[in-house]
Amino acid sequence: NCALAQVSADFAVPFLDLPAAVGDWSAWRAGALAGDGVHPGAEGYAHVARAFAEWTAWREWVDRD
């Protein structure tokens, strides 16, 4: 995550600190453990989607004309 943040800064592109934005990864972990051990269920993905939906850089890019 730190290396990706630095590369993003070097290239002057937005960076979303996803671990910090999601915060509580318990839904992701629970879904992954219930499934294949890696991929979460809908609730885990919903937390990630919410983090992106609330990220200003993403909203600006999606909403551009």
Secondary structure, 3 states (H helix, E strand, C coil): CHHHHHHHHHCCCCCCCHHHHHCCCHHHHHHHHHCCCCCCCHHHHHHHHHHHHHCHHHHHHHCCC
